[in-house]
């Protein structure tokens, strides 16, 4: 079976972990805590993370006692999180939110640095549909995507698995890893995507998730 272009992220994780490195930092994304502070969750709320990566945000919330199911399309990333935090092993699960589904619905869904890896329009629509269909009626979702609000660009998905040289942030070491995929949209296009996909915008803005992302667009949304 032909691999989907966004599965190149799984290859990147494998290549990095084989070098005994971690790709991203362990610093939680400030926007997640900020949104939870502005919109308190009900008692016993169920939280879903789409694209947990190496566990930066999920582990922070789990250690605070929240009920989080952290998912990623990358089996390598999920296994890394389970080995990193064995006490929370059952909270990490492989899920392709583009091709898959779940029976559960959630009070809060968040996806930090996931949307920009989806280049094709049909994949972005599937991402939004997944969120829309897995939110509880009064639930909220936080979507963060790489960008400065103005730049629009996209990579060639045919080269997603091709190796490229990158500087590893934590060590300064030059590593050769899969190029992966990226699509950045402006704020207007982002908001139109949300509305077109039946998500009601509660708030939008620019944020940062240092040291990994210096500029990101974010939106807090509800089911329309």
Short mmCIF file of the C-alpha atoms (twelve columns), coordinates in Angstrom:
data_MODEL
# 
_entry.id   MODEL 
# 
loop_
_atom_site.group_PDB 
_atom_site.id 
_atom_site.type_symbol 
_atom_site.label_atom_id 
_atom_site.label_alt_id 
_atom_site.label_comp_id 
_atom_site.label_asym_id 
_atom_site.label_seq_id 
_atom_site.Cartn_x 
_atom_site.Cartn_y 
_atom_site.Cartn_z 
_atom_site.pdbx_PDB_model_num 
ATOM 1   C CA . UNK A 1   0.000   0.000  0.000  1 
ATOM 2   C CA . UNK A 2   1.343   3.430  -0.944 1 
ATOM 3   C CA . UNK A 3   2.187   5.607  2.044  1 
ATOM 4   C CA . UNK A 4   0.340   8.893  2.388  1 
ATOM 5   C CA . UNK A 5   2.581   11.938 2.068  1 
ATOM 6   C CA . UNK A 6   1.876   13.104 5.628  1 
ATOM 7   C CA . UNK A 7   3.185   9.780  6.931  1 
ATOM 8   C CA . UNK A 8   6.655   11.107 6.137  1 
ATOM 9   C CA . UNK A 9   6.504   12.542 9.656  1 
ATOM 10  C CA . UNK A 10  6.668   8.974  10.980 1 
ATOM 11  C CA . UNK A 11  9.854   8.436  8.982  1 
ATOM 12  C CA . UNK A 12  11.304  11.670 10.360 1 
ATOM 13  C CA . UNK A 13  10.654  10.545 13.933 1 
ATOM 14  C CA . UNK A 14  12.302  7.182  13.232 1 
ATOM 15  C CA . UNK A 15  15.356  8.851  11.723 1 
ATOM 16  C CA . UNK A 16  15.716  11.243 14.663 1 
ATOM 17  C CA . UNK A 17  15.135  8.632  17.354 1 
ATOM 18  C CA . UNK A 18  17.656  6.278  15.744 1 
ATOM 19  C CA . UNK A 19  20.204  9.011  16.457 1 
ATOM 20  C CA . UNK A 20  19.095  9.064  20.121 1 
ATOM 21  C CA . UNK A 21  17.634  12.536 19.676 1 
ATOM 22  C CA . UNK A 22  14.206  14.048 20.244 1 
ATOM 23  C CA . UNK A 23  12.866  16.261 17.463 1 
ATOM 24  C CA . UNK A 24  10.782  18.763 19.454 1 
ATOM 25  C CA . UNK A 25  11.259  20.315 22.872 1 
ATOM 26  C CA . UNK A 26  9.386   19.308 26.031 1 
ATOM 27  C CA . UNK A 27  8.150   22.872 26.583 1 
ATOM 28  C CA . UNK A 28  4.318   22.864 26.618 1 
ATOM 29  C CA . UNK A 29  2.539   25.091 24.106 1 
ATOM 30  C CA . UNK A 30  1.410   28.169 26.094 1 
ATOM 31  C CA . UNK A 31  -1.763  28.585 24.028 1 
ATOM 32  C CA . UNK A 32  -3.187  25.266 25.273 1 
ATOM 33  C CA . UNK A 33  -3.075  26.365 28.905 1 
ATOM 34  C CA . UNK A 34  -4.279  29.854 28.006 1 
ATOM 35  C CA . UNK A 35  -7.364  28.544 26.215 1 
ATOM 36  C CA . UNK A 36  -8.189  26.114 29.013 1 
ATOM 37  C CA . UNK A 37  -7.902  29.031 31.427 1 
ATOM 38  C CA . UNK A 38  -10.310 31.167 29.398 1 
ATOM 39  C CA . UNK A 39  -12.805 28.368 28.785 1 
ATOM 40  C CA . UNK A 40  -12.930 26.126 31.877 1 
ATOM 41  C CA . UNK A 41  -13.855 22.524 31.196 1 
ATOM 42  C CA . UNK A 42  -16.692 20.687 32.955 1 
ATOM 43  C CA . UNK A 43  -15.919 18.234 35.745 1 
ATOM 44  C CA . UNK A 44  -14.544 14.984 34.341 1 
ATOM 45  C CA . UNK A 45  -14.029 16.470 30.881 1 
ATOM 46  C CA . UNK A 46  -12.639 14.230 28.165 1 
ATOM 47  C CA . UNK A 47  -9.821  15.720 26.071 1 
ATOM 48  C CA . UNK A 48  -8.460  14.558 22.720 1 
ATOM 49  C CA . UNK A 49  -5.130  15.611 21.276 1 
ATOM 50  C CA . UNK A 50  -4.624  15.188 17.532 1 
ATOM 51  C CA . UNK A 51  -0.921  15.014 16.686 1 
ATOM 52  C CA . UNK A 52  0.725   14.482 20.063 1 
ATOM 53  C CA . UNK A 53  4.199   14.104 18.574 1 
ATOM 54  C CA . UNK A 54  6.704   13.393 21.343 1 
ATOM 55  C CA . UNK A 55  4.234   14.248 24.098 1 
ATOM 56  C CA . UNK A 56  5.008   17.876 24.880 1 
ATOM 57  C CA . UNK A 57  1.429   18.988 25.587 1 
ATOM 58  C CA . UNK A 58  -0.284  15.713 26.495 1 
ATOM 59  C CA . UNK A 59  2.181   14.884 29.252 1 
ATOM 60  C CA . UNK A 60  1.798   18.340 30.764 1 
ATOM 61  C CA . UNK A 61  -1.990  17.944 30.937 1 
ATOM 62  C CA . UNK A 62  -1.861  14.336 32.127 1 
ATOM 63  C CA . UNK A 63  0.485   15.283 34.957 1 
ATOM 64  C CA . UNK A 64  -2.044  17.934 35.959 1 
ATOM 65  C CA . UNK A 65  -4.659  15.195 36.360 1 
ATOM 66  C CA . UNK A 66  -6.676  15.802 33.191 1 
ATOM 67  C CA . UNK A 67  -8.236  12.966 31.183 1 
ATOM 68  C CA . UNK A 68  -6.374  13.132 27.871 1 
ATOM 69  C CA . UNK A 69  -6.296  10.711 24.955 1 
ATOM 70  C CA . UNK A 70  -3.239  11.693 22.916 1 
ATOM 71  C CA . UNK A 71  -3.114  10.457 19.321 1 
ATOM 72  C CA . UNK A 72  -0.743  10.649 16.393 1 
ATOM 73  C CA . UNK A 73  -0.576  9.221  12.891 1 
ATOM 74  C CA . UNK A 74  2.998   8.161  13.658 1 
ATOM 75  C CA . UNK A 75  3.414   4.791  15.407 1 
ATOM 76  C CA . UNK A 76  7.001   5.818  16.156 1 
ATOM 77  C CA . UNK A 77  5.866   8.971  17.986 1 
ATOM 78  C CA . UNK A 78  3.250   7.085  20.004 1 
ATOM 79  C CA . UNK A 79  5.728   4.363  21.003 1 
ATOM 80  C CA . UNK A 80  8.238   7.061  21.989 1 
ATOM 81  C CA . UNK A 81  5.668   8.689  24.303 1 
ATOM 82  C CA . UNK A 82  4.713   5.357  25.853 1 
ATOM 83  C CA . UNK A 83  8.353   4.560  26.589 1 
ATOM 84  C CA . UNK A 84  8.986   8.070  27.864 1 
ATOM 85  C CA . UNK A 85  6.032   8.023  30.277 1 
ATOM 86  C CA . UNK A 86  5.041   4.398  31.014 1 
ATOM 87  C CA . UNK A 87  2.610   5.492  33.749 1 
ATOM 88  C CA . UNK A 88  0.479   7.074  31.006 1 
ATOM 89  C CA . UNK A 89  1.014   4.404  28.348 1 
ATOM 90  C CA . UNK A 90  -2.716  3.763  27.804 1 
ATOM 91  C CA . UNK A 91  -3.314  7.458  27.095 1 
ATOM 92  C CA . UNK A 92  -1.367  7.328  23.814 1 
ATOM 93  C CA . UNK A 93  -2.855  5.819  20.677 1 
ATOM 94  C CA . UNK A 94  -2.112  5.672  16.944 1 
ATOM 95  C CA . UNK A 95  -4.795  7.447  14.919 1 
ATOM 96  C CA . UNK A 96  -4.981  8.825  11.399 1 
ATOM 97  C CA . UNK A 97  -7.643  11.495 11.764 1 
ATOM 98  C CA . UNK A 98  -7.822  11.866 7.978  1 
ATOM 99  C CA . UNK A 99  -8.695  8.252  7.212  1 
ATOM 100 C CA . UNK A 100 -9.938  7.031  10.603 1 
ATOM 101 C CA . UNK A 101 -12.699 7.665  13.112 1 
ATOM 102 C CA . UNK A 102 -13.593 7.025  16.759 1 
ATOM 103 C CA . UNK A 103 -16.786 6.273  18.662 1 
ATOM 104 C CA . UNK A 104 -16.064 8.748  21.461 1 
ATOM 105 C CA . UNK A 105 -16.823 12.450 21.542 1 
ATOM 106 C CA . UNK A 106 -14.866 14.997 23.547 1 
ATOM 107 C CA . UNK A 107 -15.317 18.190 25.553 1 
ATOM 108 C CA . UNK A 108 -12.057 19.624 24.224 1 
ATOM 109 C CA . UNK A 109 -10.001 18.728 21.167 1 
ATOM 110 C CA . UNK A 110 -6.696  20.382 20.412 1 
ATOM 111 C CA . UNK A 111 -4.252  20.063 17.522 1 
ATOM 112 C CA . UNK A 112 -1.020  22.051 17.706 1 
ATOM 113 C CA . UNK A 113 1.149   22.072 14.567 1 
ATOM 114 C CA . UNK A 114 -0.886  19.453 12.707 1 
ATOM 115 C CA . UNK A 115 -2.959  21.299 10.118 1 
ATOM 116 C CA . UNK A 116 0.057   22.736 8.300  1 
ATOM 117 C CA . UNK A 117 1.316   19.235 7.492  1 
ATOM 118 C CA . UNK A 118 -1.828  18.668 5.392  1 
ATOM 119 C CA . UNK A 119 -1.352  20.020 1.884  1 
ATOM 120 C CA . UNK A 120 -4.220  18.582 -0.146 1 
ATOM 121 C CA . UNK A 121 -7.610  20.252 0.148  1 
ATOM 122 C CA . UNK A 122 -9.427  16.957 0.700  1 
ATOM 123 C CA . UNK A 123 -7.123  16.105 3.608  1 
ATOM 124 C CA . UNK A 124 -7.663  19.463 5.270  1 
ATOM 125 C CA . UNK A 125 -11.415 19.025 4.885  1 
ATOM 126 C CA . UNK A 126 -11.204 15.543 6.424  1 
ATOM 127 C CA . UNK A 127 -9.253  17.008 9.365  1 
ATOM 128 C CA . UNK A 128 -11.974 19.572 10.001 1 
ATOM 129 C CA . UNK A 129 -14.730 16.954 9.602  1 
ATOM 130 C CA . UNK A 130 -13.052 14.756 12.183 1 
ATOM 131 C CA . UNK A 131 -13.016 17.590 14.707 1 
ATOM 132 C CA . UNK A 132 -16.595 18.597 13.923 1 
ATOM 133 C CA . UNK A 133 -17.903 15.054 14.330 1 
ATOM 134 C CA . UNK A 134 -15.958 14.227 17.507 1 
ATOM 135 C CA . UNK A 135 -16.806 17.325 19.541 1 
ATOM 136 C CA . UNK A 136 -19.583 17.122 22.102 1 
ATOM 137 C CA . UNK A 137 -22.454 19.580 21.432 1 
ATOM 138 C CA . UNK A 138 -20.980 22.182 23.796 1 
ATOM 139 C CA . UNK A 139 -17.370 21.189 23.182 1 
ATOM 140 C CA . UNK A 140 -14.509 23.414 22.076 1 
ATOM 141 C CA . UNK A 141 -11.527 22.802 19.820 1 
ATOM 142 C CA . UNK A 142 -8.194  24.595 19.534 1 
ATOM 143 C CA . UNK A 143 -6.427  24.451 16.175 1 
ATOM 144 C CA . UNK A 144 -2.914  25.890 15.776 1 
ATOM 145 C CA . UNK A 145 -1.106  25.954 12.454 1 
ATOM 146 C CA . UNK A 146 2.294   27.278 11.440 1 
ATOM 147 C CA . UNK A 147 2.249   30.732 9.858  1 
ATOM 148 C CA . UNK A 148 2.403   34.474 10.405 1 
ATOM 149 C CA . UNK A 149 -1.125  35.278 9.241  1 
ATOM 150 C CA . UNK A 150 -0.049  36.519 5.813  1 
ATOM 151 C CA . UNK A 151 2.362   34.060 4.174  1 
ATOM 152 C CA . UNK A 152 0.818   31.463 1.864  1 
ATOM 153 C CA . UNK A 153 2.995   28.596 0.633  1 
ATOM 154 C CA . UNK A 154 2.949   24.853 0.194  1 
ATOM 155 C CA . UNK A 155 5.460   22.082 -0.367 1 
ATOM 156 C CA . UNK A 156 5.470   19.471 -3.112 1 
ATOM 157 C CA . UNK A 157 4.000   16.322 -1.571 1 
ATOM 158 C CA . UNK A 158 5.957   14.191 -4.052 1 
ATOM 159 C CA . UNK A 159 9.159   15.047 -2.175 1 
ATOM 160 C CA . UNK A 160 7.824   14.476 1.360  1 
ATOM 161 C CA . UNK A 161 9.935   11.368 1.936  1 
ATOM 162 C CA . UNK A 162 13.083  12.707 0.298  1 
ATOM 163 C CA . UNK A 163 15.944  13.449 2.715  1 
ATOM 164 C CA . UNK A 164 17.046  16.984 3.454  1 
ATOM 165 C CA . UNK A 165 19.523  18.507 5.847  1 
ATOM 166 C CA . UNK A 166 18.121  20.268 8.907  1 
ATOM 167 C CA . UNK A 167 19.743  21.680 12.014 1 
ATOM 168 C CA . UNK A 168 18.562  19.871 15.124 1 
ATOM 169 C CA . UNK A 169 17.361  22.577 17.463 1 
ATOM 170 C CA . UNK A 170 18.390  20.978 20.737 1 
ATOM 171 C CA . UNK A 171 21.968  20.113 19.778 1 
ATOM 172 C CA . UNK A 172 22.853  22.286 16.776 1 
ATOM 173 C CA . UNK A 173 23.766  19.092 14.945 1 
ATOM 174 C CA . UNK A 174 23.050  18.847 11.193 1 
ATOM 175 C CA . UNK A 175 20.799  15.852 10.564 1 
ATOM 176 C CA . UNK A 176 19.540  14.262 7.367  1 
ATOM 177 C CA . UNK A 177 15.819  13.534 7.643  1 
ATOM 178 C CA . UNK A 178 12.628  13.300 5.591  1 
ATOM 179 C CA . UNK A 179 11.565  16.677 4.230  1 
ATOM 180 C CA . UNK A 180 7.881   16.023 5.125  1 
ATOM 181 C CA . UNK A 181 5.074   18.356 4.012  1 
ATOM 182 C CA . UNK A 182 3.867   21.857 4.815  1 
ATOM 183 C CA . UNK A 183 1.109   24.229 3.762  1 
ATOM 184 C CA . UNK A 184 0.776   27.695 5.252  1 
ATOM 185 C CA . UNK A 185 -2.289  29.871 4.767  1 
ATOM 186 C CA . UNK A 186 -3.108  33.444 5.734  1 
ATOM 187 C CA . UNK A 187 -5.528  34.320 8.515  1 
ATOM 188 C CA . UNK A 188 -8.384  35.131 6.121  1 
ATOM 189 C CA . UNK A 189 -8.024  31.793 4.342  1 
ATOM 190 C CA . UNK A 190 -7.800  29.991 7.683  1 
ATOM 191 C CA . UNK A 191 -11.034 31.529 8.941  1 
ATOM 192 C CA . UNK A 192 -12.821 30.772 5.676  1 
ATOM 193 C CA . UNK A 193 -11.708 27.136 5.880  1 
ATOM 194 C CA . UNK A 194 -13.148 26.850 9.371  1 
ATOM 195 C CA . UNK A 195 -16.495 28.362 8.412  1 
ATOM 196 C CA . UNK A 196 -16.722 26.321 5.216  1 
ATOM 197 C CA . UNK A 197 -16.234 23.171 7.267  1 
ATOM 198 C CA . UNK A 198 -19.046 23.919 9.728  1 
ATOM 199 C CA . UNK A 199 -16.929 25.126 12.617 1 
ATOM 200 C CA . UNK A 200 -18.073 28.292 14.379 1 
ATOM 201 C CA . UNK A 201 -15.175 30.590 15.247 1 
ATOM 202 C CA . UNK A 202 -15.052 31.705 18.884 1 
ATOM 203 C CA . UNK A 203 -11.708 33.507 18.631 1 
ATOM 204 C CA . UNK A 204 -8.635  33.650 16.414 1 
ATOM 205 C CA . UNK A 205 -5.208  35.193 16.678 1 
ATOM 206 C CA . UNK A 206 -1.464  34.742 16.455 1 
ATOM 207 C CA . UNK A 207 0.574   32.883 19.029 1 
ATOM 208 C CA . UNK A 208 3.952   31.212 19.465 1 
ATOM 209 C CA . UNK A 209 5.101   27.882 20.860 1 
ATOM 210 C CA . UNK A 210 8.761   28.504 21.661 1 
ATOM 211 C CA . UNK A 211 11.273  27.167 21.006 1 
ATOM 212 C CA . UNK A 212 9.608   25.052 18.321 1 
ATOM 213 C CA . UNK A 213 7.363   27.569 16.520 1 
ATOM 214 C CA . UNK A 214 7.993   31.301 16.556 1 
ATOM 215 C CA . UNK A 215 4.689   32.210 14.871 1 
ATOM 216 C CA . UNK A 216 1.424   30.313 14.642 1 
ATOM 217 C CA . UNK A 217 -2.168  31.038 13.755 1 
ATOM 218 C CA . UNK A 218 -4.735  29.718 16.198 1 
ATOM 219 C CA . UNK A 219 -8.501  29.388 16.338 1 
ATOM 220 C CA . UNK A 220 -10.887 28.319 19.073 1 
ATOM 221 C CA . UNK A 221 -13.985 26.808 17.484 1 
ATOM 222 C CA . UNK A 222 -17.284 25.091 18.239 1 
ATOM 223 C CA . UNK A 223 -19.545 22.898 16.175 1 
ATOM 224 C CA . UNK A 224 -21.664 25.072 13.891 1 
# 
